[in-house]
Amino acid sequence: MGVKRVVIHSDGVSRGNPGLAAIGATIKDKQGNLITQISQRIGTTTNNQAEYRAIIAALEKAVRLGVRQVELNSDSELVVRQIKGEYRVKKATLKPLYQRVKQLQSYLESFTINHVPRQQNIEADRLANSALLLPTV
């Protein structure tokens, strides 16, 4: 793949806390052209676990595509601040997810993560919520 720099928007949703959960993400080039997207159910988790899992799925896909530079946007202030090192990860259930994000970051030349308002994360939110609406198999 020729694109080395991407912008990711990710979102995780949970109906209940914990409850049925899903993830959504878009991966776009710097001009805003869609490269790929993610929309899938992930079982029963908390909202914060879903947020982490959306980030992990998007980073795994970006790494597989050969991306070297990532700007990631999420509307989860807690998760963004934990990944930036501004907040400690206290919950035992989030620690392995946090560690996986850090591992994936190590494959990249550069990685930035930003907290964005929900209004700026509409596509990822729509993808996560639409996965919840899919009939179970």
Backbone as CSV, one residue per row, in Angstrom:
resi,resn,N_x,N_y,N_z,CA_x,CA_y,CA_z,C_x,C_y,C_z
1,MET,0.843,-1.184,0.000,0.000,0.000,0.000,0.878,1.234,0.000
2,GLY,0.518,2.251,-0.754,1.333,3.437,-0.888,1.146,4.470,0.203
3,VAL,0.057,4.401,0.946,-0.222,5.422,1.961,0.544,5.104,3.241
4,LYS,1.363,6.037,3.671,2.164,5.841,4.878,1.625,6.623,6.072
5,ARG,0.808,7.670,5.803,0.237,8.504,6.867,-1.280,8.417,6.802
6,VAL,-1.911,8.148,7.945,-3.368,8.053,7.965,-3.945,8.791,9.169
7,VAL,-5.232,9.076,9.029,-6.022,9.631,10.128,-7.099,8.603,10.454
8,ILE,-7.144,8.206,11.708,-8.117,7.220,12.179,-9.104,7.901,13.111
9,HIS,-10.380,7.589,12.928,-11.419,7.943,13.893,-11.967,6.625,14.422
10,SER,-12.013,6.473,15.745,-12.486,5.215,16.320,-13.525,5.485,17.394
11,ASP,-14.411,4.491,17.579,-15.431,4.591,18.619,-15.852,3.196,19.044
12,GLY,-16.118,3.061,20.319,-16.665,1.835,20.867,-17.949,2.163,21.591
13,VAL,-18.932,1.281,21.485,-20.213,1.493,22.152,-20.600,0.239,22.918
14,SER,-21.330,0.437,24.009,-21.821,-0.668,24.815,-23.227,-0.332,25.271
15,ARG,-24.162,-1.232,25.025,-25.548,-1.061,25.473,-25.670,-1.713,26.840
16,GLY,-25.467,-0.912,27.862,-25.320,-1.420,29.221,-23.850,-1.304,29.552
17,ASN,-23.520,-1.451,30.804,-22.111,-1.280,31.160,-21.730,-2.275,32.251
18,PRO,-21.438,-3.535,31.926,-21.202,-4.055,30.583,-22.506,-4.410,29.868
19,GLY,-22.367,-4.560,28.561,-23.498,-4.935,27.731,-23.021,-5.291,26.341
20,LEU,-23.983,-5.536,25.459,-23.659,-5.840,24.069,-22.867,-4.659,23.499
21,ALA,-21.729,-4.967,22.891,-20.816,-3.907,22.458,-20.394,-4.085,21.008
22,ALA,-19.963,-2.979,20.428,-19.479,-2.982,19.048,-18.441,-1.882,18.893
23,ILE,-17.685,-1.998,17.796,-16.653,-1.014,17.494,-16.834,-0.491,16.072
24,GLY,-16.347,0.722,15.868,-16.354,1.322,14.548,-15.111,2.165,14.372
25,ALA,-14.615,2.220,13.149,-13.444,3.058,12.872,-13.355,3.328,11.377
26,THR,-12.794,4.476,11.072,-12.436,4.800,9.693,-10.937,5.037,9.639
27,ILE,-10.352,4.633,8.544,-8.943,4.917,8.274,-8.920,5.653,6.945
28,LYS,-8.420,6.897,6.987,-8.395,7.740,5.794,-6.985,8.265,5.560
29,ASP,-6.708,8.591,4.286,-5.439,9.242,4.000,-5.533,10.708,4.436
30,LYS,-4.427,11.420,4.325,-4.391,12.810,4.822,-5.323,13.738,4.050
31,GLN,-5.734,13.328,2.852,-6.672,14.134,2.063,-8.132,13.821,2.403
32,GLY,-8.344,12.850,3.292,-9.698,12.510,3.702,-10.350,11.411,2.889
33,ASN,-9.587,10.753,2.022,-10.124,9.648,1.235,-10.163,8.370,2.076
34,LEU,-11.298,7.700,2.096,-11.462,6.491,2.883,-10.600,5.368,2.321
35,ILE,-9.791,4.769,3.179,-8.978,3.610,2.809,-9.723,2.338,3.210
36,THR,-10.216,2.313,4.448,-10.975,1.170,4.943,-11.759,1.593,6.176
37,GLN,-12.686,0.726,6.564,-13.467,0.999,7.766,-13.729,-0.300,8.506
38,ILE,-14.092,-0.161,9.770,-14.370,-1.299,10.645,-15.736,-1.074,11.263
39,SER,-16.540,-2.126,11.296,-17.858,-2.079,11.931,-18.182,-3.495,12.361
40,GLN,-18.026,-3.778,13.673,-18.273,-5.152,14.118,-18.670,-5.226,15.581
41,ARG,-19.467,-6.229,15.867,-19.825,-6.542,17.250,-18.646,-7.221,17.913
42,ILE,-18.512,-6.993,19.218,-17.394,-7.606,19.936,-17.849,-8.385,21.168
43,GLY,-19.148,-8.625,21.302,-19.644,-9.383,22.452,-20.069,-8.459,23.574
44,THR,-19.915,-8.930,24.800,-20.315,-8.165,25.978,-19.082,-7.570,26.646
45,THR,-19.025,-6.252,26.718,-17.918,-5.556,27.384,-18.439,-4.249,27.961
46,THR,-17.556,-3.559,28.652,-17.868,-2.207,29.125,-17.617,-1.226,27.992
47,ASN,-18.092,-0.018,28.176,-17.870,1.015,27.174,-16.371,1.300,27.002
48,ASN,-15.633,1.397,28.108,-14.200,1.693,27.997,-13.439,0.568,27.308
49,GLN,-13.825,-0.684,27.565,-13.192,-1.802,26.865,-13.483,-1.708,25.364
50,ALA,-14.713,-1.353,25.023,-15.077,-1.209,23.608,-14.266,-0.096,22.949
51,GLU,-14.075,1.016,23.657,-13.269,2.120,23.114,-11.844,1.648,22.816
52,TYR,-11.239,0.927,23.762,-9.894,0.399,23.547,-9.867,-0.581,22.383
53,ARG,-10.856,-1.458,22.322,-10.870,-2.476,21.272,-11.040,-1.861,19.895
54,ALA,-11.753,-0.746,19.803,-11.877,-0.044,18.516,-10.513,0.509,18.094
55,ILE,-9.796,1.093,19.024,-8.466,1.631,18.737,-7.526,0.502,18.320
56,ILE,-7.562,-0.601,19.049,-6.683,-1.739,18.738,-6.983,-2.281,17.343
57,ALA,-8.259,-2.486,17.024,-8.630,-3.021,15.707,-8.150,-2.098,14.588
58,ALA,-8.308,-0.792,14.789,-7.887,0.171,13.765,-6.362,0.186,13.626
59,LEU,-5.651,0.152,14.739,-4.186,0.146,14.669,-3.667,-1.147,14.050
60,GLU,-4.284,-2.274,14.392,-3.860,-3.542,13.790,-4.042,-3.501,12.274
61,LYS,-5.165,-2.972,11.836,-5.414,-2.891,10.391,-4.409,-1.946,9.736
62,ALA,-4.140,-0.798,10.364,-3.185,0.164,9.810,-1.795,-0.458,9.692
63,VAL,-1.370,-1.177,10.720,-0.059,-1.815,10.692,-0.008,-2.855,9.572
64,ARG,-1.075,-3.656,9.430,-1.122,-4.648,8.343,-1.046,-3.995,6.972
65,LEU,-1.582,-2.794,6.848,-1.558,-2.073,5.576,-0.206,-1.404,5.303
66,GLY,0.702,-1.459,6.263,2.023,-0.866,6.081,2.091,0.610,6.433
67,VAL,1.090,1.096,7.133,1.074,2.499,7.549,2.206,2.743,8.545
68,ARG,2.833,3.889,8.458,3.955,4.224,9.359,3.629,5.373,10.312
69,GLN,2.667,6.226,9.943,2.342,7.395,10.759,0.829,7.460,10.961
70,VAL,0.414,7.569,12.233,-1.007,7.557,12.565,-1.361,8.764,13.424
71,GLU,-2.447,9.411,13.022,-3.106,10.399,13.873,-4.456,9.772,14.220
72,LEU,-4.666,9.479,15.502,-5.880,8.784,15.926,-6.766,9.735,16.715
73,ASN,-8.056,9.716,16.409,-9.028,10.568,17.085,-10.095,9.708,17.738
74,SER,-10.389,10.019,18.999,-11.398,9.278,19.753,-12.176,10.255,20.614
75,ASP,-13.448,9.937,20.856,-14.240,10.807,21.728,-14.234,10.331,23.186
76,SER,-13.401,9.348,23.504,-13.279,8.868,24.880,-12.132,9.590,25.578
77,GLU,-12.477,10.581,26.369,-11.448,11.355,27.057,-10.612,10.474,27.979
78,LEU,-11.246,9.547,28.700,-10.509,8.678,29.611,-9.459,7.865,28.860
79,VAL,-9.870,7.191,27.807,-8.947,6.321,27.072,-7.830,7.138,26.431
80,VAL,-8.156,8.275,25.843,-7.134,9.122,25.235,-6.115,9.557,26.287
81,ARG,-6.594,10.000,27.440,-5.657,10.453,28.489,-4.826,9.306,29.051
82,GLN,-5.406,8.107,29.107,-4.616,6.957,29.559,-3.514,6.639,28.550
83,ILE,-3.848,6.616,27.284,-2.846,6.297,26.255,-1.750,7.360,26.214
84,LYS,-2.116,8.617,26.447,-1.117,9.695,26.486,-0.267,9.660,27.752
85,GLY,-0.677,8.879,28.744,0.060,8.805,30.002,-0.352,9.870,31.002
86,GLU,-1.437,10.588,30.731,-1.914,11.631,31.648,-2.709,11.038,32.815
87,TYR,-3.354,9.890,32.576,-4.087,9.167,33.616,-3.489,7.776,33.734
88,ARG,-3.467,7.253,34.963,-3.048,5.871,35.169,-4.176,4.932,34.745
89,VAL,-3.805,3.744,34.298,-4.786,2.709,33.996,-4.950,1.882,35.268
90,LYS,-6.056,2.098,35.962,-6.273,1.441,37.255,-7.029,0.126,37.130
91,LYS,-7.979,0.055,36.223,-8.821,-1.142,36.087,-8.019,-2.290,35.474
92,ALA,-8.059,-3.427,36.135,-7.327,-4.608,35.663,-7.802,-5.043,34.282
93,THR,-9.076,-4.836,33.974,-9.612,-5.261,32.678,-9.105,-4.395,31.533
94,LEU,-8.641,-3.180,31.844,-8.152,-2.280,30.790,-6.641,-2.397,30.576
95,LYS,-5.913,-2.904,31.562,-4.452,-2.945,31.462,-3.937,-3.725,30.254
96,PRO,-4.464,-4.939,29.968,-3.942,-5.632,28.775,-4.310,-4.918,27.469
97,LEU,-5.430,-4.234,27.439,-5.821,-3.476,26.247,-4.884,-2.291,26.055
98,TYR,-4.584,-1.591,27.136,-3.627,-0.481,27.105,-2.259,-0.981,26.615
99,GLN,-1.818,-2.115,27.141,-0.514,-2.665,26.750,-0.487,-3.036,25.271
100,ARG,-1.617,-3.530,24.751,-1.682,-3.869,23.324,-1.565,-2.614,22.461
101,VAL,-2.219,-1.530,22.890,-2.103,-0.265,22.150,-0.642,0.177,22.135
102,LYS,0.021,0.110,23.269,1.428,0.516,23.343,2.309,-0.352,22.449
103,GLN,2.011,-1.649,22.399,2.757,-2.549,21.522,2.569,-2.159,20.064
104,LEU,1.332,-1.884,19.671,1.055,-1.485,18.289,1.717,-0.155,17.949
105,GLN,1.755,0.769,18.902,2.434,2.054,18.685,3.900,1.840,18.329
106,SER,4.514,0.822,18.915,5.948,0.598,18.694,6.256,0.220,17.246
107,TYR,5.251,-0.211,16.488,5.451,-0.549,15.070,5.388,0.678,14.164
108,LEU,5.046,1.817,14.727,4.846,3.028,13.934,6.009,3.997,14.104
109,GLU,6.274,4.780,13.071,7.278,5.846,13.172,6.759,6.981,14.038
110,SER,5.470,7.316,13.856,4.880,8.373,14.682,3.426,8.031,14.974
111,PHE,2.987,8.445,16.161,1.628,8.180,16.617,1.189,9.342,17.487
112,THR,0.052,9.928,17.133,-0.554,10.935,17.991,-1.998,10.523,18.219
113,ILE,-2.494,10.843,19.406,-3.880,10.547,19.729,-4.512,11.817,20.284
114,ASN,-5.726,12.076,19.830,-6.428,13.297,20.218,-7.830,12.972,20.711
115,HIS,-8.242,13.723,21.714,-9.640,13.651,22.138,-10.424,14.635,21.282
116,VAL,-11.505,14.139,20.659,-12.353,14.996,19.833,-13.786,14.918,20.367
117,PRO,-14.565,15.981,20.183,-15.970,15.923,20.581,-16.729,14.884,19.745
118,ARG,-17.806,14.357,20.298,-18.609,13.352,19.591,-19.016,13.816,18.201
119,GLN,-19.295,15.117,18.062,-19.741,15.656,16.771,-18.665,15.494,15.687
120,GLN,-17.410,15.384,16.095,-16.325,15.201,15.132,-15.974,13.718,14.940
121,ASN,-16.783,12.838,15.540,-16.514,11.406,15.476,-17.743,10.638,14.976
122,ILE,-18.559,11.328,14.193,-19.866,10.790,13.796,-19.749,9.519,12.966
123,GLU,-18.802,9.472,12.023,-18.688,8.286,11.161,-18.346,7.037,11.967
124,ALA,-17.374,7.147,12.848,-16.981,5.990,13.659,-18.126,5.570,14.585
125,ASP,-18.823,6.546,15.143,-19.970,6.263,16.011,-21.057,5.527,15.216
126,ARG,-21.326,5.993,14.005,-22.339,5.362,13.157,-21.951,3.922,12.831
127,LEU,-20.691,3.681,12.529,-20.227,2.329,12.215,-20.365,1.397,13.420
128,ALA,-20.027,1.889,14.602,-20.166,1.067,15.813,-21.631,0.770,16.105
129,ASN,-22.469,1.799,16.046,-23.886,1.602,16.340,-24.579,0.731,15.293
130,SER,-24.181,0.837,14.030,-24.815,0.007,13.004,-24.453,-1.469,13.213
131,ALA,-23.278,-1.759,13.750,-22.907,-3.146,14.020,-23.806,-3.743,15.110
132,LEU,-24.260,-2.920,16.042,-25.169,-3.410,17.073,-26.514,-3.788,16.503
133,LEU,-26.908,-3.152,15.410,-28.217,-3.388,14.809,-28.260,-4.633,13.934
134,LEU,-27.096,-5.185,13.604,-27.052,-6.375,12.749,-27.686,-7.558,13.474
135,PRO,-28.405,-8.413,12.761,-28.989,-9.582,13.413,-27.885,-10.531,13.870
136,THR,-28.134,-11.200,14.982,-27.143,-12.158,15.470,-27.194,-13.413,14.610
137,VAL,-26.046,-14.037,14.449,-25.951,-15.216,13.581,-26.049,-16.465,14.412
